[in-house]
Amino acid sequence: MQQFVSALAHTIAGVDQLERIDQTLESLRLTGSIRLAAQLLDHLEEITGANQITSPHLTALLDHWRQALTE
């Protein structure tokens, strides 16, 4: 799972990639896989933080999903 998220973190270059991440997390949420979605979100946050990958769109997406998964 960490390799998957690492690859995602390194390919985030635009809105298209963020939409794919959003769609993946939404699919996991809709199928009741909240724990897996939260784990993927945790890994994505760790990897983007460790690699100092910053983007206002990425930050907004991560914040949105962190809130959505804790409701």
N, CA, C and O atoms as a MOPAC input file, in Angstrom:
PM7 MOZYME 1SCF
protein

 N      0.82700 1    -1.17900 1     0.00000 1
 C      0.00000 1     0.00000 1     0.00000 1
 C      0.87900 1     1.25300 1     0.00000 1
 O      0.54900 1     2.23700 1    -0.66200 1
 N      1.98700 1     1.22700 1     0.73100 1
 C      2.83200 1     2.41100 1     0.80900 1
 C      3.44900 1     2.73500 1    -0.54800 1
 O      3.59700 1     3.91000 1    -0.88600 1
 N      3.80900 1     1.72300 1    -1.33200 1
 C      4.35200 1     1.97800 1    -2.66900 1
 C      3.30000 1     2.63100 1    -3.55100 1
 O      3.61400 1     3.53100 1    -4.33000 1
 N      2.05700 1     2.18600 1    -3.43500 1
 C      0.96000 1     2.76600 1    -4.20800 1
 C      0.80300 1     4.24200 1    -3.88000 1
 O      0.71900 1     5.08000 1    -4.77800 1
 N      0.76400 1     4.55400 1    -2.60300 1
 C      0.57400 1     5.93900 1    -2.18800 1
 C      1.79300 1     6.77500 1    -2.54600 1
 O      1.66000 1     7.94100 1    -2.91600 1
 N      2.98000 1     6.18700 1    -2.43800 1
 C      4.19400 1     6.90900 1    -2.81600 1
 C      4.15700 1     7.28200 1    -4.28900 1
 O      4.51500 1     8.40000 1    -4.65900 1
 N      3.72800 1     6.35900 1    -5.12100 1
 C      3.60700 1     6.65100 1    -6.55500 1
 C      2.59100 1     7.76000 1    -6.78600 1
 O      2.81500 1     8.64700 1    -7.61000 1
 N      1.48600 1     7.71500 1    -6.07100 1
 C      0.49200 1     8.78200 1    -6.19300 1
 C      1.07100 1    10.12800 1    -5.79500 1
 O      0.86400 1    11.13100 1    -6.47700 1
 N      1.79000 1    10.14200 1    -4.69900 1
 C      2.35000 1    11.40000 1    -4.20700 1
 C      3.31000 1    12.01300 1    -5.20900 1
 O      3.36800 1    13.23400 1    -5.35200 1
 N      4.05500 1    11.18100 1    -5.89400 1
 C      5.03400 1    11.69500 1    -6.84900 1
 C      4.42000 1    12.07600 1    -8.18800 1
 O      5.04900 1    12.78400 1    -8.97300 1
 N      3.22600 1    11.62700 1    -8.45500 1
 C      2.60100 1    11.96800 1    -9.73400 1
 C      1.57000 1    13.07900 1    -9.61600 1
 O      0.96500 1    13.47600 1   -10.61200 1
 N      1.36700 1    13.58000 1    -8.40200 1
 C      0.40800 1    14.67800 1    -8.23600 1
 C      1.00000 1    15.92200 1    -8.87700 1
 O      1.91100 1    16.55100 1    -8.33900 1
 N      0.46600 1    16.25400 1   -10.02100 1
 C      0.97600 1    17.43600 1   -10.72200 1
 C     -0.16000 1    18.34800 1   -11.12100 1
 O      0.06700 1    19.50100 1   -11.48700 1
 N     -1.36700 1    17.85100 1   -11.05700 1
 C     -2.48700 1    18.67500 1   -11.47400 1
 C     -3.80200 1    18.14600 1   -10.95200 1
 O     -3.86600 1    17.16900 1   -10.20600 1
 N     -4.82700 1    18.81600 1   -11.36500 1
 C     -6.17700 1    18.51400 1   -10.90600 1
 C     -6.59700 1    17.10600 1   -11.30200 1
 O     -7.32500 1    16.45000 1   -10.55700 1
 N     -6.15200 1    16.62900 1   -12.45900 1
 C     -6.54000 1    15.30100 1   -12.92300 1
 C     -6.15700 1    14.22600 1   -11.90800 1
 O     -6.96500 1    13.34600 1   -11.60700 1
 N     -4.93900 1    14.28700 1   -11.38100 1
 C     -4.50300 1    13.30300 1   -10.39200 1
 C     -5.29800 1    13.43800 1    -9.09600 1
 O     -5.65700 1    12.43900 1    -8.47200 1
 N     -5.56400 1    14.65900 1    -8.70400 1
 C     -6.33800 1    14.87400 1    -7.48100 1
 C     -7.75500 1    14.34000 1    -7.63300 1
 O     -8.32700 1    13.81300 1    -6.67800 1
 N     -8.32100 1    14.47100 1    -8.81600 1
 C     -9.65800 1    13.92600 1    -9.06700 1
 C     -9.65000 1    12.41300 1    -8.94000 1
 O    -10.60200 1    11.83100 1    -8.42000 1
 N     -8.59600 1    11.77300 1    -9.40500 1
 C     -8.50100 1    10.30800 1    -9.28500 1
 C     -8.40900 1     9.88600 1    -7.82600 1
 O     -9.03800 1     8.91100 1    -7.41500 1
 N     -7.63300 1    10.61500 1    -7.05100 1
 C     -7.53000 1    10.31200 1    -5.62200 1
 C     -8.88600 1    10.50700 1    -4.95700 1
 O     -9.31500 1     9.67600 1    -4.15600 1
 N     -9.55600 1    11.59800 1    -5.28600 1
 C    -10.88300 1    11.88700 1    -4.74200 1
 C    -11.86200 1    10.77200 1    -5.09800 1
 O    -12.62600 1    10.32100 1    -4.24500 1
 N    -11.84400 1    10.32900 1    -6.34400 1
 C    -12.74400 1     9.26400 1    -6.79300 1
 C    -12.45400 1     7.95400 1    -6.06900 1
 O    -13.37800 1     7.22700 1    -5.70500 1
 N    -11.18400 1     7.65300 1    -5.86000 1
 C    -10.81500 1     6.42600 1    -5.15600 1
 C    -11.31700 1     6.45300 1    -3.71900 1
 O    -11.90300 1     5.48100 1    -3.24100 1
 N    -11.08800 1     7.56200 1    -3.03700 1
 C    -11.55600 1     7.67700 1    -1.65400 1
 C    -13.08100 1     7.63900 1    -1.57800 1
 O    -13.64400 1     7.04500 1    -0.65900 1
 N    -13.74200 1     8.26700 1    -2.53300 1
 C    -15.21200 1     8.23600 1    -2.56400 1
 C    -15.71800 1     6.81400 1    -2.79400 1
 O    -16.68400 1     6.39300 1    -2.15700 1
 N    -15.08500 1     6.08000 1    -3.68400 1
 C    -15.48300 1     4.68900 1    -3.93900 1
 C    -15.32200 1     3.84100 1    -2.68600 1
 O    -16.19200 1     3.03500 1    -2.35600 1
 N    -14.21000 1     4.02600 1    -1.99200 1
 C    -13.99600 1     3.28200 1    -0.75300 1
 C    -15.05000 1     3.64100 1     0.28600 1
 O    -15.56100 1     2.76400 1     0.98300 1
 N    -15.37300 1     4.91300 1     0.39300 1
 C    -16.39400 1     5.34800 1     1.35200 1
 C    -17.74800 1     4.73400 1     1.01900 1
 O    -18.44800 1     4.24000 1     1.90200 1
 N    -18.11000 1     4.76800 1    -0.25700 1
 C    -19.41800 1     4.25600 1    -0.67600 1
 C    -19.55400 1     2.75200 1    -0.47600 1
 O    -20.66100 1     2.25400 1    -0.26900 1
 N    -18.44900 1     2.03000 1    -0.53600 1
 C    -18.50100 1     0.58100 1    -0.34300 1
 C    -18.31400 1     0.18500 1     1.11600 1
 O    -18.23900 1    -1.00000 1     1.44200 1
 N    -18.24000 1     1.19000 1     1.99500 1
 C    -18.11200 1     0.90500 1     3.41600 1
 C    -16.69600 1     0.62200 1     3.87300 1
 O    -16.48700 1     0.17600 1     5.00100 1
 N    -15.72700 1     0.87300 1     3.01900 1
 C    -14.32600 1     0.61500 1     3.35400 1
 C    -13.68400 1     1.85700 1     3.97500 1
 O    -12.64700 1     2.33400 1     3.51600 1
 N    -14.32000 1     2.36500 1     5.02100 1
 C    -13.87900 1     3.60100 1     5.66800 1
 C    -12.47900 1     3.43800 1     6.25500 1
 O    -11.64500 1     4.33600 1     6.14300 1
 N    -12.23000 1     2.30900 1     6.87100 1
 C    -10.91200 1     2.08700 1     7.48200 1
 C     -9.81300 1     2.09400 1     6.42500 1
 O     -8.76100 1     2.69900 1     6.63400 1
 N    -10.03800 1     1.43800 1     5.30700 1
 C     -9.04800 1     1.42200 1     4.23000 1
 C     -8.85600 1     2.82000 1     3.66000 1
 O     -7.72800 1     3.23200 1     3.38900 1
 N     -9.94400 1     3.54600 1     3.47700 1
 C     -9.84300 1     4.92100 1     2.97400 1
 C     -9.02900 1     5.77500 1     3.94200 1
 O     -8.20000 1     6.57800 1     3.51300 1
 N     -9.25700 1     5.60900 1     5.23200 1
 C     -8.51000 1     6.37300 1     6.23700 1
 C     -7.03100 1     5.99800 1     6.22200 1
 O     -6.16800 1     6.86200 1     6.38300 1
 N     -6.73800 1     4.71400 1     6.02900 1
 C     -5.34200 1     4.27900 1     5.95500 1
 C     -4.65100 1     4.86700 1     4.73100 1
 O     -3.51300 1     5.32800 1     4.81800 1
 N     -5.33200 1     4.85000 1     3.59900 1
 C     -4.75700 1     5.44700 1     2.39200 1
 C     -4.52700 1     6.94000 1     2.58300 1
 O     -3.50100 1     7.47500 1     2.16200 1
 N     -5.46900 1     7.60200 1     3.21000 1
 C     -5.33000 1     9.02900 1     3.47700 1
 C     -4.14300 1     9.28600 1     4.40500 1
 O     -3.36900 1    10.21600 1     4.17800 1
 N     -3.99600 1     8.46900 1     5.44400 1
 C     -2.85700 1     8.60700 1     6.35800 1
 C     -1.53600 1     8.46700 1     5.61300 1
 O     -0.62400 1     9.27500 1     5.78900 1
 N     -1.44100 1     7.43700 1     4.78200 1
 C     -0.20500 1     7.20900 1     4.02300 1
 C      0.06200 1     8.35000 1     3.04600 1
 O      1.20000 1     8.79500 1     2.89800 1
 N     -0.96900 1     8.81000 1     2.39500 1
 C     -0.80600 1     9.91200 1     1.45000 1
 C     -0.31300 1    11.16500 1     2.17000 1
 O      0.57000 1    11.86300 1     1.67300 1
 N     -0.87800 1    11.44600 1     3.33200 1
 C     -0.44000 1    12.60800 1     4.11400 1
 C      1.01100 1    12.45400 1     4.56700 1
 O      1.78300 1    13.41200 1     4.51900 1
 N      1.38400 1    11.25000 1     5.00700 1
 C      2.76300 1    11.00100 1     5.44200 1
 C      3.74800 1    11.20100 1     4.29800 1
 O      4.77400 1    11.86300 1     4.45900 1
 N      3.43400 1    10.63500 1     3.15900 1
 C      4.35700 1    10.67800 1     2.02700 1
 C      4.45700 1    12.07300 1     1.43700 1
 O      5.55200 1    12.53300 1     1.11600 1
 N      3.33400 1    12.74600 1     1.29300 1
 C      3.40100 1    14.10200 1     0.74400 1
 C      4.11500 1    15.02900 1     1.72100 1
 O      4.83700 1    15.93400 1     1.30100 1
 N      3.92300 1    14.81500 1     3.00900 1
 C      4.63100 1    15.62200 1     4.00200 1
 C      6.12400 1    15.34200 1     4.00200 1
 O      6.93500 1    16.26600 1     4.05400 1
 N      6.48500 1    14.06500 1     3.94500 1
 C      7.89800 1    13.68600 1     3.95500 1
 C      8.62900 1    14.18800 1     2.71500 1
 O      9.81400 1    14.51500 1     2.77300 1
 N      7.92200 1    14.24500 1     1.60700 1
 C      8.52500 1    14.70200 1     0.35200 1
 C      8.27000 1    16.18000 1     0.09300 1
 O      8.60000 1    16.69900 1    -0.97300 1
 N      7.68800 1    16.84600 1     1.06400 1
 C      7.39400 1    18.27800 1     0.98400 1
 C      6.62400 1    18.63900 1    -0.28900 1
 O      6.89900 1    19.65100 1    -0.93400 1
 N      5.66600 1    17.79700 1    -0.62800 1
 C      4.79500 1    18.05600 1    -1.77300 1
 C      3.65500 1    18.93000 1    -1.26900 1
 O      2.86500 1    18.50700 1    -0.42400 1
 N      3.57500 1    20.13900 1    -1.78700 1
 C      2.53900 1    21.06100 1    -1.33900 1
 C      1.75300 1    21.59700 1    -2.52200 1
 O      2.27700 1    21.79800 1    -3.61800 1
 N      0.50300 1    21.81500 1    -2.26000 1
 C     -0.40500 1    22.36000 1    -3.25900 1
 C     -1.67100 1    22.76700 1    -2.51600 1
 O     -2.15300 1    22.01600 1    -1.66800 1
 N     -2.21500 1    23.93500 1    -2.81700 1
 C     -3.46400 1    24.32100 1    -2.15100 1
 C     -4.59500 1    23.34000 1    -2.45600 1
 O     -5.44700 1    23.07900 1    -1.60800 1
 N     -4.59300 1    22.80100 1    -3.67800 1
 C     -5.63500 1    21.83900 1    -4.06100 1
 C     -5.46200 1    20.53100 1    -3.29400 1
 O     -6.44000 1    19.93800 1    -2.84000 1
 N     -4.22500 1    20.09000 1    -3.15200 1
 C     -3.95000 1    18.87200 1    -2.39700 1
 C     -4.33800 1    19.06000 1    -0.93500 1
 O     -4.98000 1    18.19000 1    -0.34600 1
 N     -3.96000 1    20.17300 1    -0.35400 1
 C     -4.29900 1    20.45700 1     1.04100 1
 C     -5.81100 1    20.45700 1     1.24000 1
 O     -6.31100 1    19.88800 1     2.21000 1
 N     -6.53100 1    21.08800 1     0.33500 1
 C     -7.99500 1    21.13400 1     0.42800 1
 C     -8.58900 1    19.73300 1     0.32900 1
 O     -9.51600 1    19.39200 1     1.06400 1
 N     -8.05400 1    18.92400 1    -0.58200 1
 C     -8.55500 1    17.56100 1    -0.75200 1
 C     -8.30700 1    16.73300 1     0.50500 1
 O     -9.20800 1    16.04300 1     0.98100 1
 N     -7.10300 1    16.79800 1     1.03900 1
 C     -6.78300 1    16.03600 1     2.24500 1
 C     -7.63400 1    16.49100 1     3.42500 1
 O     -8.13300 1    15.66500 1     4.19000 1
 N     -7.79900 1    17.79200 1     3.57100 1
 C     -8.64100 1    18.32200 1     4.65300 1
 C    -10.08800 1    17.87000 1     4.50600 1
 O    -10.73100 1    17.49000 1     5.48400 1
 N    -10.59500 1    17.91200 1     3.27800 1
 C    -11.97000 1    17.47600 1     3.01300 1
 C    -12.15900 1    16.01900 1     3.42900 1
 O    -13.12300 1    15.68300 1     4.11800 1
 N    -11.23100 1    15.15400 1     3.00600 1
 C    -11.39400 1    13.73500 1     3.29400 1
 C    -11.13800 1    13.40400 1     4.75600 1
 O    -11.75700 1    12.49000 1     5.29900 1
 N    -10.24100 1    14.12700 1     5.39200 1
 C    -10.01700 1    13.88700 1     6.81800 1
 C    -11.31300 1    14.18100 1     7.57600 1
 O    -11.69700 1    13.42600 1     8.47000 1
 N    -11.98100 1    15.27100 1     7.22000 1
 C    -13.24200 1    15.62900 1     7.87300 1
 C    -14.34200 1    14.63100 1     7.49900 1
 O    -15.09200 1    14.18500 1     8.36800 1
 N    -14.44100 1    14.28100 1     6.23000 1
 C    -15.49700 1    13.37600 1     5.76200 1
 C    -15.38800 1    11.99600 1     6.40200 1
 O    -16.40600 1    11.36300 1     6.68400 1
 N    -14.18000 1    11.53000 1     6.63000 1
 C    -14.00200 1    10.18700 1     7.17900 1
 C    -14.15800 1    10.14700 1     8.69500 1
 O    -14.24200 1     9.06700 1     9.27800 1
 N    -14.19700 1    11.29900 1     9.33100 1
 C    -14.37200 1    11.31100 1    10.78600 1
 C    -15.79900 1    11.64900 1    11.19300 1
 O    -16.11300 1    11.66800 1    12.38300 1
 N    -16.65900 1    11.91300 1    10.22800 1
 C    -18.06000 1    12.23700 1    10.54700 1
 C    -18.85800 1    10.98400 1    10.78500 1
 O    -20.05500 1    11.05800 1    11.06500 1

